[in-house]
Structures are given as C-alpha cells and as structure tokens.
Amino acid sequence: MPLIKRSISLSGHRTSLSLESEFWDVLETIAAERDQSLASLIGEIDASRGVEPLASSARVWVLRTLRG
C-alpha cells in the first residue's frame, strides 16, 4: 500500500504526514462526524501523542477509535 503524504498546519507550523489511504479515509470520516476539520483532528492526536511519531500515533488512534 503506497503512503499518501499530506501537508498540515499544526500549532502554526507546517508539517507533513504520510499514511495509507485507508487511514486517511477513516480520519476524514471521523472528522466529518465530529463536524471538525481534518487538521483539527490531527492536532488533537498530535497534542496527546507524547514522543511517538505522528504517523504511528494517528494509526493507533484510528484503531483505538474504531474498537470503541
């Protein structure tokens, strides 16, 4: 599965995040269900991740969210 890289602004700084399309799809769906932007959702994940890489944190966040 190829990674899809997107540029996102987090706390006023531009960064890029590379994830598989399936993870992007779920993140976009959850953001829409919450009536928030994708950047805002990624910002929440970023703020709670500690020292782990953002891409890994996003994947784990998606899995935990889907598991309930």
N, C-alpha and C positions, 0 to 999 in steps of 0.2 A: 504494500500500500504506500503510495507516494505521500509525502508530507506536503501540506499546503501552508505556506508562510503568509502571515498577515501582520501588518503594522498596526500597533495600538498605542494610544497615548495613556500612560498610567502616571498619575500624580504629576502631570505636566511634562513628562518625559516620554519621548517616542521609544518604543521597543518593538521587537518582532517576536512572534510566537508561531511555532511550527507544530501543527497537529494533523492527524489523519482527518479526511473529510467527514468520517462518521462522528468524530468528537466535535468538530465544528457544527455539524447539523444538530446535535443534542444541545450544545451550548446556545445556539441561536433559538432553538425551540423553548428552552427554559427561560431565556431572557425575554422572549415574547410573552410567555405565560405570566411572567412577573411584571410585565409592562415596563421593562427597563432596557437600556441599551446593552449591546454585547460588551462594549468597553467597560460599562459599569459593573457588569457581572464578572468580567475578567479582573477588574480592580478589586472586587471583594475577595476573589480567590487569591490574588496577589497579596493582599493585606493579611491574610490568615495563613500564609504558607510557610513562614519561618525561613530556613536556609535551603529548602528543597528547590530544585529548578522549577520555573513557572510551568513549563510544558508537562512535567511529571505531576505537579500539583493539580493542574487542570484535568488531566486524565483521571487521577484518583478522585477528585471532586465529582466528576461526572459519574463514575462508578458508584460512589457512595450515595449520591443523589438518586440514581436510578434504583438502587437497592432499598432506599427508604430508610 
